[in-house]
Amino acid sequence: MKRKKNTTGLIKSFGIYGVLIALMIVTAYFYSLSNNIVNKITYDEFIKEAASGKVKEINITPKASSSTYIIKGSLKDYSKRESFIVTVPYSDSVMEKILSYSDTMEFKVNTNSDPGTGAIVTILVNVVPIAILVFATIYLFTRISSGNSKSMDFGKSTAKLNMNENKKTFNDVAGLKEEKEEVKELIDFLKEPKKFTKLGARIPKGVLLVGPPGTGKTLLAKAVAGEANVPFYYISGSDFVELFVGVGASRVRDMFKEAKRNAPCLIFIDEIDAVGRQRGTGIGGGHDEREQTLNQLLAEMDGFGANEGIIIIAATNRPDVLDPALLRPGRFDRQVTVGYPDASEREEILAVHARDKKLSKEVSLKNLSKRTPGFCGADLENLLNEAALLAVRKNKQSITMKDIDEATDRVIMGPAKKSRKITDREKKLVSLHEAGHAVIGLKLEDAQDVHKITIIPRGMAGGYTMMLPKDEKMNLSTKNELLAQITGLLGGRVSEELFFGEISTGASDDFRKATKIARSMVTEYGMSDLGPVQLEIKEGNVFLGRDYDKARNFSDQVALEIDNEVRKIMDECYKDATKILKANKNLVYLISDTLIEHETITKEEIDELVSTGKIERYESKESNEN
């Protein structure tokens, strides 16, 4: 089938090129004719020019049908493209007179035979060029009217129909158990619509998938179409918006028109916020292209016309900017939140992405899932892919846990910069800084667990301490947990000040994160002496960069009090960090010295170091070397 399509396309291409070449030849022919200057003169004028010796050369062609001679020639003062033509009577006396002048004035005479009627020549010269132009014009207009020319297709829908290519099912979607249950009704409706209509039930016309990037919204939509085994149209929100007003609305109409022909079917609009933003808030008012497109989409989803058997699934990670008319019942009736996976779901996702990868026996996907909180499906896929690339780079036969650890660091912080030269003083400073973070995590009750410490530079950081929650839970944090986070972030600067005797710029990012948490505690969470009052609203003006026009529900006096409360939280946490590190001075130095020697230590090694004061693996290695 593919070979036949290619052959047909090749024939069409040759046909088009053939027409273009013919047009070029005809154009060149008429251009050459238009550039030649032919002067028509009378017989008396010709005799006069011949007698005066101005004739340079002539060609005589007899025309028996009209009893005349056609004489073509040039004069001595003519240019290269200039000539004359004269018709003279068909008689011997006239020819003798002309030949006598040629002998006297010595100009060249060429005689041609009578071509007769010359039907073929006449057709070739006069009819063929016109016929070629007519056929070329008809061919081009036929292609345009039949829709094969993309120059007239800007109003057509760009939605792609995916019937069997890359078909996905729920088996390809790991995790998302509740989300699958929510969309199963859509599959049942697409398979057996009468089952719902006979009881008067109305299936949701649209389902909006909301969630962070990479959590599997598009994959879930593909799986719904695959399970229902119906035509699946997919398009991005940005494909509707064009330079010319009305094009997007035309594409929406054409998309629904095409979908009705294949109903029941599924339409998936990815990144719908590109076209579905709130109306009346942009500079263009209500008449710009995007809003015209949105108006048409609203009318098609729930207007005067009925779209029976068409279900729309849309995805976005910015539901706050969508127009309220899109979210009302009758349009996107149902919202399904696709969030970050938990530990068990991450294990399932890792199992799916590990199908085509050769893992070492030591690799435990269950343990790996516990070490990757906050990773979405796309992050986990990227993690295993990076690990595979590292294993190939080292010519290994399988992917080991060491490769996965390195890949985790690369995904979070970037590749290690092992070639960078670091002075002993800088190495000491970084090790004390990271040891300060680690000791706070080890000794503070509500702090997060320390899983890894390294002083190998990655990205913009000279080193980092990986701290993960002790128990995976929902997005809820207590006041003590937030204070412990701030204290842990300040531990690096406190350690520099106490044990290095000097402070550095390495804590700037720690301060940014700590200040953000402290300010949120005061203005959003009501965790300060100002009481349970929300003073700042997170959602600013989305069309002015969110925080640029952040809503402030307080006076300047309250603003000063907010600053004082933030300062109070930061100072208290700084004092707590100082107290903890002073009490565990030896542990700070122990971790720092171990980092200087080995650069990276893992959770198991940290626990061993805290309990025994040494790491058995390194100790046995040194004894063997001795």
C-alpha positions in Angstrom: 0.0 0.0 0.0 2.8 2.4 0.9 4.6 1.7 -2.3 1.4 2.4 -4.4 0.9 5.7 -2.6 4.5 6.7 -3.2 4.2 5.8 -6.9 1.0 7.9 -7.2 2.6 10.8 -5.5 5.6 10.5 -7.8 3.4 10.5 -10.9 1.6 13.6 -9.6 4.9 15.3 -8.9 6.1 14.6 -12.4 2.8 15.9 -13.8 3.1 19.1 -11.9 6.8 19.6 -12.9 5.9 18.8 -16.5 3.2 21.5 -16.6 5.6 24.0 -15.0 8.3 23.2 -17.6 5.8 23.5 -20.5 4.6 26.9 -19.1 8.3 28.0 -18.9 8.9 27.0 -22.6 5.7 28.7 -23.8 6.6 31.8 -21.8 10.1 31.8 -23.3 8.7 31.4 -26.8 6.3 34.3 -26.5 9.0 36.4 -24.8 11.4 35.8 -27.7 8.7 36.7 -30.2 7.8 39.9 -28.3 11.5 41.0 -28.3 11.9 40.6 -32.1 11.1 43.7 -34.1 9.5 43.0 -37.6 8.9 46.0 -39.9 6.2 45.6 -42.6 7.2 47.6 -45.7 5.6 47.9 -49.2 7.1 46.6 -52.5 8.0 50.2 -53.6 9.9 50.8 -50.3 11.7 47.5 -50.7 12.8 48.4 -54.3 14.0 51.8 -53.1 16.1 50.3 -50.2 17.5 47.7 -52.6 18.5 50.3 -55.2 20.2 52.4 -52.5 22.3 49.4 -51.4 20.9 49.2 -47.8 19.6 45.7 -48.1 21.9 43.2 -46.3 20.2 39.8 -46.8 16.8 38.5 -47.9 14.9 35.2 -47.7 12.3 34.5 -50.5 9.5 32.0 -49.8 6.9 31.4 -52.6 3.2 31.1 -51.6 1.5 29.3 -54.5 -1.9 29.4 -52.7 -1.9 33.2 -52.7 0.2 33.8 -55.8 2.8 35.9 -53.8 6.3 35.9 -52.6 7.1 36.5 -48.9 10.4 38.3 -48.6 12.0 38.5 -45.2 15.4 40.3 -44.6 17.4 42.9 -42.8 18.9 46.2 -43.6 22.5 47.3 -42.9 21.4 49.8 -40.3 19.1 47.3 -38.4 20.0 45.8 -35.0 20.4 42.0 -34.5 16.7 41.5 -33.5 15.2 43.8 -36.2 14.0 42.6 -39.7 11.5 43.6 -42.4 8.9 41.6 -44.3 7.3 42.4 -47.6 4.8 40.7 -49.9 5.3 40.9 -53.6 3.3 39.6 -56.6 4.1 36.1 -57.9 5.7 36.7 -61.3 9.0 36.1 -63.2 9.5 39.8 -63.9 9.4 40.7 -60.3 11.9 37.9 -59.4 14.3 39.0 -62.2 14.2 42.6 -61.0 15.0 41.6 -57.4 17.8 39.3 -58.5 19.3 42.0 -60.7 19.5 44.3 -57.7 21.2 41.6 -55.7 23.9 41.2 -58.3 24.4 45.0 -58.5 24.3 45.8 -54.8 25.8 42.5 -53.7 23.4 41.4 -51.0 22.7 37.7 -50.1 19.6 36.0 -51.4 18.2 32.8 -49.9 15.3 31.0 -51.5 12.9 28.5 -49.8 10.5 26.0 -51.3 6.8 26.5 -51.0 5.6 25.0 -47.6 2.1 24.5 -48.9 -0.8 24.8 -46.4 1.5 23.8 -43.4 -1.3 22.5 -41.2 1.0 20.8 -38.8 3.3 23.8 -38.5 0.3 26.1 -38.1 -1.1 23.9 -35.3 2.3 23.7 -33.5 2.9 27.4 -33.7 -0.5 28.8 -33.1 -2.7 26.2 -31.3 -0.4 24.2 -29.1 0.8 27.1 -26.9 -2.8 28.2 -26.3 -3.9 24.7 -25.5 -1.1 24.2 -23.0 -2.0 27.4 -21.2 -5.7 26.4 -21.1 -5.0 22.9 -19.7 -2.5 24.3 -17.2 -5.1 26.8 -15.9 -7.8 24.1 -15.7 -5.4 21.8 -13.8 -4.4 24.3 -11.2 -8.0 25.4 -10.5 -9.1 21.8 -10.2 -6.4 21.1 -7.6 -7.4 24.2 -5.6 -11.1 23.5 -5.7 -10.6 19.8 -4.7 -8.7 20.8 -1.6 -5.4 19.3 -2.6 -3.7 22.8 -2.5 -2.8 23.9 1.0 -2.9 27.5 -0.1 -6.7 27.4 0.3 -6.8 25.2 3.3 -6.1 27.7 6.1 -9.7 27.4 7.2 -9.7 23.7 7.4 -9.3 21.8 10.7 -5.7 20.6 11.5 -7.0 18.0 13.9 -5.3 14.6 13.2 -7.3 11.4 13.1 -5.6 8.5 14.9 -7.5 5.2 14.4 -5.0 2.4 15.0 -1.6 4.0 15.1 0.1 4.0 18.5 -3.0 2.6 20.0 -3.0 2.9 23.8 -5.1 1.1 26.5 -5.4 1.3 30.3 -2.6 -1.3 30.5 -0.2 1.3 29.2 -1.3 3.8 31.9 0.3 2.9 35.2 -1.3 4.3 38.4 -4.1 6.8 38.1 -6.6 4.3 39.5 -9.2 6.9 40.5 -8.7 8.8 37.3 -9.4 5.7 35.2 -12.6 5.1 37.1 -13.8 8.6 36.3 -13.4 8.2 32.6 -14.7 4.6 32.3 -18.2 6.0 31.9 -17.1 7.7 28.7 -15.8 4.4 27.3 -19.1 2.7 28.1 -21.1 5.5 26.5 -18.9 5.4 23.3 -19.4 1.6 23.1 -23.1 1.5 24.0 -24.8 4.9 23.9 -28.3 3.4 24.0 -27.6 2.0 27.4 -27.5 5.5 28.8 -30.1 7.3 26.6 -32.9 4.8 27.3 -32.8 5.8 31.0 -32.5 9.5 30.2 -28.9 9.8 31.4 -26.8 12.5 29.7 -23.1 11.6 29.5 -20.7 14.5 30.1 -20.0 16.4 26.9 -16.5 17.4 28.0 -13.9 16.2 30.5 -11.2 18.5 31.6 -7.9 16.8 32.7 -6.1 19.1 35.1 -2.7 18.5 36.6 1.0 19.4 36.5 3.1 18.7 33.4 4.2 15.2 32.8 1.6 13.4 34.9 -0.1 11.5 32.1 -3.1 13.6 30.9 -2.4 13.1 27.2 -1.7 9.4 27.7 -5.0 8.9 29.7 -6.9 10.5 26.8 -5.3 8.2 24.3 -6.1 5.2 26.5 -9.8 6.2 26.6 -9.9 6.3 22.8 -8.0 3.0 22.6 -10.3 1.3 25.1 -13.5 2.5 23.4 -12.0 1.7 19.9 -13.4 4.8 18.3 -11.9 7.5 16.1 -9.6 9.8 18.0 -9.0 13.4 16.9 -6.2 15.2 18.6 -5.1 18.8 18.3 -3.3 21.4 20.3 -4.9 24.6 21.4 -2.3 26.7 19.6 -3.3 25.1 16.3 -6.5 27.1 16.2 -4.9 30.5 16.6 -3.7 32.2 13.4 -2.8 35.7 12.3 -6.1 36.3 10.4 -9.2 36.8 12.4 -11.8 34.1 11.8 -9.4 31.3 10.7 -9.5 29.7 14.2 -13.3 29.8 14.4 -13.4 28.3 10.9 -11.2 25.4 12.0 -13.3 24.8 15.0 -16.4 24.5 12.8 -14.6 22.2 10.4 -13.3 20.0 13.2 -16.8 19.4 14.6 -18.2 18.9 11.1 -15.6 16.2 10.5 -16.2 14.6 13.9 -20.0 14.3 13.3 -19.3 12.2 10.2 -17.3 9.7 12.3 -19.5 9.8 15.5 -19.3 8.3 18.0 -15.8 9.7 18.4 -13.4 11.5 20.7 -11.8 14.9 20.3 -8.7 15.6 22.5 -7.5 19.3 22.8 -4.1 19.5 24.4 -3.1 22.7 26.2 -6.6 24.2 25.9 -5.5 27.3 27.8 -3.8 28.6 24.6 -7.3 29.3 23.2 -9.5 29.1 26.3 -8.3 32.0 28.4 -10.7 34.4 30.0 -12.3 36.8 27.6 -12.3 40.6 28.0 -9.0 40.8 29.8 -6.6 41.2 26.8 -5.7 44.5 25.1 -7.5 43.4 22.0 -10.9 43.4 23.8 -13.5 40.9 22.5 -12.6 41.0 18.8 -9.2 39.4 18.6 -8.6 36.0 16.9 -8.2 34.0 20.1 -11.5 35.1 21.6 -13.4 34.6 18.3 -12.1 31.0 18.3 -13.1 30.5 21.9 -16.6 31.8 21.2 -17.0 29.3 18.3 -15.8 26.5 20.6 -18.3 27.4 23.2 -21.1 27.5 20.6 -20.1 24.1 19.2 -19.9 22.4 22.6 -23.3 23.6 23.8 -25.1 25.9 21.4 -28.2 25.5 19.3 -26.8 22.6 17.4 -26.5 19.1 18.9 -23.3 17.2 18.8 -24.5 13.7 19.6 -21.8 11.0 20.1 -18.9 13.5 20.3 -17.0 13.7 23.6 -14.3 16.3 24.1 -11.4 15.7 26.4 -9.1 18.7 27.1 -5.9 19.0 29.1 -4.3 21.9 30.9 -2.0 22.6 33.8 -3.4 26.2 34.2 -7.1 25.8 35.0 -7.1 29.2 36.8 -6.8 31.1 33.5 -9.7 29.4 31.7 -12.9 31.2 30.8 -15.7 30.4 33.2 -18.1 29.7 30.3 -15.9 26.7 29.4 -16.2 25.1 32.8 -20.0 25.4 33.3 -22.2 22.3 33.1 -23.1 21.4 29.5 -19.5 22.0 28.3 -16.7 20.7 30.4 -19.1 19.0 32.9 -16.4 17.0 34.7 -12.9 17.9 35.9 -10.4 15.1 36.6 -7.3 16.1 38.5 -4.3 14.1 37.5 -1.8 14.6 40.2 1.7 13.4 41.1 1.8 9.6 41.8 2.4 8.1 45.2 5.0 5.4 46.0 2.9 2.5 44.8 1.9 4.3 41.6 5.5 5.3 40.9 6.5 1.6 41.2 3.9 0.7 38.6 5.1 3.5 36.3 8.7 2.4 36.7 7.7 -1.1 35.8 6.0 0.1 32.6 9.1 2.1 31.5 11.5 -0.7 32.5 9.9 -3.2 30.1 12.4 -2.7 27.4 15.4 -2.0 29.7 17.8 -4.6 31.1 18.1 -4.0 34.8 20.6 -5.5 37.2 19.3 -7.9 39.8 20.3 -5.5 42.5 17.8 -2.9 41.2 14.6 -2.7 43.3 11.9 -0.7 41.7 10.0 -0.6 45.0 13.0 1.0 46.8 13.5 3.3 43.8 9.9 4.5 44.0 10.3 5.4 47.7 13.4 7.5 46.8 11.6 9.6 44.1 8.8 11.5 45.8 7.5 14.4 43.7 8.5 12.7 40.5 5.8 12.6 37.8 5.6 9.9 35.1 7.7 11.8 32.6 10.4 12.3 35.2 10.5 8.6 36.0 10.7 7.7 32.3 13.6 10.3 31.9 15.3 8.9 35.0 15.4 5.3 33.6 16.5 6.6 30.2 19.3 8.6 31.7 20.4 5.5 33.7 20.4 3.5 30.5 22.5 6.1 28.7 25.0 6.1 31.5 25.3 2.3 31.4 25.8 2.3 27.7 28.5 5.0 28.0 30.3 2.8 30.5 29.9 -0.3 28.2 27.9 -2.2 30.9 25.7 -5.2 30.2 22.9 -4.0 32.4 21.7 -1.0 34.4 22.9 -1.0 37.9 21.8 0.9 41.0 24.8 3.1 40.8 23.7 4.2 37.3 20.2 5.0 38.6 21.7 7.0 41.6 23.8 9.1 39.2 20.8 9.5 36.9 18.7 10.8 39.8 21.3 13.4 40.6 21.5 14.4 36.9 17.8 14.8 36.7 17.5 16.9 39.9 20.7 19.0 39.8 22.4 18.4 36.4 25.5 16.5 35.4 28.5 16.4 37.8 31.4 18.7 37.0 34.2 16.4 38.1 36.8 18.2 35.9 36.3 21.5 37.8 39.3 22.3 40.0 38.4 23.1 43.6 40.8 24.4 46.2 41.2 22.7 49.5 39.8 25.8 51.3 36.7 25.8 49.0 36.3 22.0 49.5 36.4 22.5 53.3 33.8 25.3 53.2 31.4 23.3 51.0 31.7 20.2 53.2 31.0 22.1 56.4 28.0 23.8 54.7 26.5 20.5 53.6 27.3 18.9 57.0 25.3 21.7 58.6 22.2 20.8 56.6 22.7 17.1 57.3 23.1 17.4 61.1 19.9 19.5 61.3 18.1 16.8 59.4 19.5 14.1 61.6 18.9 15.8 65.0 15.7 17.8 64.5 12.6 15.8 65.2 10.3 17.2 62.5 13.0 17.6 59.9 13.1 15.5 56.7 15.3 12.4 56.3 18.8 12.9 54.9 19.2 10.5 52.0 22.4 11.7 50.3 25.2 14.2 50.8 27.7 15.2 48.1 30.2 18.0 47.5 30.6 17.2 43.8 29.5 20.4 41.9 26.3 20.0 39.9 24.6 22.8 38.0 25.0 26.1 39.9 25.5 24.3 43.2 28.9 23.4 44.8 27.2 20.5 46.5 23.9 19.5 47.9 22.1 17.5 50.6 19.1 15.4 49.5 16.4 15.5 52.1 13.1 13.6 51.6 9.9 13.4 53.7 9.9 10.6 56.3 6.3 9.6 55.3 4.6 10.2 52.0 1.4 12.1 52.5 -0.9 14.7 50.9 0.1 18.3 50.4 -0.3 19.2 54.1 2.4 20.4 56.4 2.2 21.3 60.1 3.8 24.5 61.6 6.6 22.5 63.2 7.4 20.8 59.9 7.6 24.1 58.1 9.8 25.6 60.9 12.0 22.5 60.6 12.4 23.0 56.9 13.5 26.6 57.5 15.9 25.5 60.2 17.4 22.9 57.9 17.8 25.4 55.1 19.6 27.8 57.5 21.9 25.0 58.8 24.4 25.5 56.0 25.0 29.2 56.8 25.2 28.6 60.5 27.8 25.8 60.0 29.9 28.1 57.9 29.8 30.8 60.6 30.5 28.5 63.5 33.1 26.1 62.2 34.7 27.9 59.2 34.8 31.3 60.8 33.5 33.0 57.6 30.3 33.2 55.6 29.9 32.8 51.8 27.4 33.3 49.0 26.6 29.6 49.0 23.5 30.0 51.1 21.7 32.5 48.8 19.3 29.8 47.4 18.7 28.5 50.9 17.7 32.0 52.1 15.3 32.4 49.1 13.5 29.1 49.9 13.4 29.7 53.6 12.1 33.3 53.2 9.4 32.1 50.9 8.2 29.5 53.4 8.3 32.0 56.3 6.3 34.6 54.3 3.7 32.0 53.3 3.3 31.1 56.9 2.5 34.7 57.8 0.4 35.8 54.8 -1.3 32.6 53.6 -1.3 30.0 56.4 -2.1 32.2 59.4 0.8 30.7 61.4 2.0 33.9 63.1 1.0 36.4 65.8 -1.0 38.3 63.2 -3.6 35.5 63.5 -5.6 33.3 61.0 -5.9 35.9 58.3 -5.0 35.5 54.6 -3.2 38.7 53.7 -1.9 37.8 50.2 -3.6 36.0 47.4 -1.5 33.6 45.5 -3.2 34.1 42.2 -2.2 37.5 40.8 -3.2 38.9 37.4 -2.4 36.0 35.1 -2.0 38.4 32.1 0.6 40.5 33.9 2.8 37.8 35.1 0.9 36.7 38.2 3.0 38.2 41.0 3.4 41.5 39.1 0.0 42.6 40.2 -0.3 40.5 43.4 -3.4 41.4 45.4 -2.6 43.0 48.8 -5.4 43.1 51.4 -3.5 45.1 54.0 -2.2 48.6 54.8 1.4 49.8 55.0 1.3 49.3 58.8 0.3 45.7 58.4 3.0 45.3 55.7 5.6 46.3 58.3 4.1 43.8 60.8 4.4 41.1 58.1 8.0 41.9 57.6 8.6 41.8 61.4 6.9 38.4 61.7 8.9 37.0 58.8 12.1 38.3 60.4 11.0 36.8 63.8 10.5 33.3 62.3 13.8 33.4 60.5 15.7 34.6 63.6 14.1 31.9 65.8 15.0 29.2 63.3 18.6 30.6 63.0 19.0 30.4 66.8 17.6 26.8 66.8 20.0 25.8 64.0 22.9 27.4 66.0 21.9 25.5 69.2 21.7 22.1 67.4 25.0 22.5 65.6 26.9 23.6 68.6 25.6 20.6 70.5 26.7 18.3 67.7 30.0 19.9 66.8 31.9 16.5 66.5 29.3 15.1 64.2 29.6 18.1 61.9 33.3 17.7 61.7 33.0 13.9 61.2 30.6 14.3 58.3 32.7 17.1 56.8 35.9 15.1 57.0 34.2 12.0 55.4 32.9 14.2 52.5 36.3 15.7 51.9 37.7 12.2 51.6 35.0 10.4 49.7 32.9 13.3 48.2 29.6 11.5 48.4 27.9 9.4 51.1 24.4 7.8 51.0 21.7 7.3 53.6 23.0 3.9 54.7 26.5 5.3 55.1 25.2 8.3 57.0 23.3 6.1 59.5 26.4 4.0 60.0 28.6 7.0 60.4 26.2 8.5 63.1 26.0 5.2 65.0 29.6 3.9 64.8 31.6 7.0 63.9 33.0 5.2 60.7 31.9 3.6 57.5 32.9 -0.1 57.5 33.2 -0.3 53.7 35.8 2.4 53.6 37.6 1.1 56.6 38.0 -2.4 55.2 39.1 -1.0 51.9 41.9 1.0 53.6 43.0 -2.0 55.7 43.3 -4.1 52.5 45.4 -1.5 50.8 47.7 -1.4 53.8 
